[in-house]
Amino acid sequence: MMQAILNWYHTLTTKSKSVTVFSTTMLMASILFLFTTQQMGCKGREGMEPYAKSQQLIDRFIDSLKKPAKLEQKYFEVFKSQQKILSLRKDHYLELGILFFKNYYGVLILLMVYSCIGGVILFLIANSGWAGAGPGLKSLFLAVSLLIAFFAMFPTVFKQKENFDENLKQYMSYTKAELNIIDQLSKLDNPFYATINSIDENNKKVKVVFDSGLYYRSVDSIITLNNNVINNLTNYILNIDGKEVKVQRTFTG
């Protein structure tokens, strides 16, 4: 099979050889990029597996959580809706974080691989000289040089590491907000929450009385607090620095 390909290659014209080598190199780089980023994506998900399992525990706990005895059902549904909003948005930041993670490390791996390949090609050209190098070797050198320049610019232009870090921070912030809702519902189920001391005029004794007004004022405040937290956390993180393209272009030019 390999011999047949070589025989076919030798029958091509000089221009066709150059185009074939260049196109094949770019195609192989695209396939390697997809394969490498897919592998890095799997590694990223493995690294985030403990957090994914903790999210499953949170969801199961919220779903199985009974309504606090003093809390009306409509208020309970508000708390659960807030948690669902936090959970869905948190998943969004997780997916974005994994996307930037796999692109960042996938490109770095390919940059190292093609830098090594480029060094070997440069050594071969240096021995024979540019004029003595064949069209295939020249095209291969050009293709690898372009790939190295692209892989070097990619992480800095699209700020892969910064975007990963920021999305992961948002993910953690949403987790804290979810846990706060669980804590709030636990406190609202406390039988001594929102109680006051009242004096029984007949027996002249102090008794504990539930104050529904105080209770629901606290509930309203907590719901408002959660809404403010959700609004403050809302942020689509995708940073791009186009200036890096100009810097790299100047350097390579």
Beta strands, then each sheet from edge to edge (+ up, - down):
strand 1: 195-200
strand 2: 205-210
sheet 1: 1+ 2-
end
